[in-house]
């Protein structure tokens, strides 16, 4: 397997974990008033990471 494919898989995995665990992570890291905004931001960052990881994988398979 190519090294860049492994890196793409890891980036996508971190993004999926950020999306799935956004609420528990924000409960640990932020105060009550900031949880909704932080959770939304973490989900957006996770989505962007999944897209970047998918593009890295897709462009290296061809």
LOVORO-670191 format. One record per residue: x, y, z of N, C-alpha, C in turn; chain. Coordinates in steps of 0.1 Angstrom, whole numbers, plus 5000, padded with zeros to 4 digits. Example, Ala and Ser with C-alpha at 12.3 -4.5 7.8 and 13.67 -1.06 7.14 Angstrom:
residues 2
5132;4943;5078;5123;4955;5078;5132;4967;5078;A
5128;4978;5071;5137;4989;5071;5129;5000;5079;A
//
This chain:
residues 62
5008;4988;5000;5000;5000;5000;5009;5012;5000;A
5004;5022;4993;5012;5035;4992;5011;5043;5005;A
5021;5050;5008;5022;5057;5021;5011;5068;5021;A
5009;5075;5010;4999;5085;5009;4985;5080;5011;A
4982;5068;5007;4969;5062;5009;4967;5060;5024;A
4977;5055;5031;4976;5053;5046;4974;5067;5053;A
4981;5077;5048;4979;5090;5054;4965;5095;5051;A
4959;5093;5039;4946;5097;5036;4936;5089;5045;A
4938;5077;5047;4929;5069;5056;4929;5074;5070;A
4941;5078;5075;4942;5083;5089;4935;5097;5090;A
4937;5105;5080;4930;5118;5080;4915;5116;5080;A
4910;5107;5072;4896;5105;5071;4891;5099;5085;A
4899;5090;5091;4895;5084;5103;4894;5095;5114;A
4904;5104;5115;4903;5115;5125;4891;5123;5123;A
4887;5126;5110;4875;5134;5107;4863;5127;5112;A
4862;5114;5109;4850;5106;5114;4849;5106;5129;A
4860;5104;5136;4860;5105;5150;4856;5118;5155;A
4860;5129;5149;4857;5142;5153;4842;5145;5151;A
4836;5139;5141;4822;5141;5138;4814;5133;5149;A
4818;5120;5151;4810;5112;5159;4811;5116;5174;A
4823;5120;5179;4825;5123;5193;4825;5138;5195;A
4819;5146;5187;4819;5161;5189;4813;5165;5202;A
4801;5159;5205;4794;5164;5218;4802;5159;5230;A
4806;5147;5231;4814;5143;5243;4827;5151;5245;A
4834;5154;5233;4846;5161;5234;4844;5175;5239;A
4833;5182;5234;4831;5195;5238;4826;5196;5253;A
4820;5186;5258;4816;5186;5272;4828;5186;5281;A
4839;5179;5276;4851;5178;5284;4859;5191;5283;A
4859;5197;5271;4868;5208;5269;4863;5222;5271;A
4850;5224;5270;4844;5238;5270;4833;5239;5281;A
4830;5252;5284;4820;5254;5294;4806;5252;5287;A
4796;5254;5295;4782;5250;5290;4778;5260;5279;A
4781;5272;5280;4777;5282;5270;4783;5280;5256;A
4795;5274;5256;4802;5272;5243;4801;5259;5237;A
4793;5250;5243;4792;5236;5238;4786;5235;5224;A
4775;5242;5222;4768;5241;5209;4777;5247;5197;A
4783;5258;5200;4792;5263;5189;4804;5255;5187;A
4810;5250;5197;4822;5241;5196;4818;5228;5190;A
4807;5223;5193;4803;5210;5187;4800;5212;5172;A
4794;5223;5168;4792;5225;5154;4805;5227;5146;A
4814;5235;5152;4827;5237;5146;4835;5224;5145;A
4834;5216;5155;4842;5203;5154;4836;5194;5144;A
4823;5194;5142;4817;5186;5131;4820;5191;5118;A
4821;5204;5116;4825;5210;5103;4839;5207;5100;A
4848;5208;5110;4862;5205;5108;4864;5190;5105;A
4856;5181;5111;4856;5167;5109;4852;5164;5095;A
4841;5171;5090;4837;5169;5076;4847;5173;5066;A
4854;5184;5069;4864;5188;5059;4876;5178;5059;A
4879;5173;5071;4890;5163;5072;4886;5150;5064;A
4874;5146;5065;4869;5134;5058;4870;5137;5043;A
4866;5148;5038;4867;5152;5024;4882;5152;5019;A
4890;5158;5027;4905;5159;5023;4911;5145;5023;A
4908;5136;5033;4913;5123;5033;4908;5115;5022;A
4895;5116;5018;4889;5109;5007;4896;5114;4994;A
4898;5126;4992;4905;5131;4980;4919;5126;4979;A
4926;5125;4990;4940;5120;4990;4940;5105;4986;A
4930;5098;4991;4929;5084;4988;4925;5082;4973;A
4916;5090;4969;4911;5089;4955;4921;5092;4945;A
4929;5103;4947;4939;5107;4938;4951;5098;4937;A
4953;5091;4948;4965;5082;4948;4962;5068;4943;A
4949;5064;4942;4946;5051;4937;4947;5051;4922;A
4944;5062;4915;4944;5063;4901;4958;5062;4895;A
//
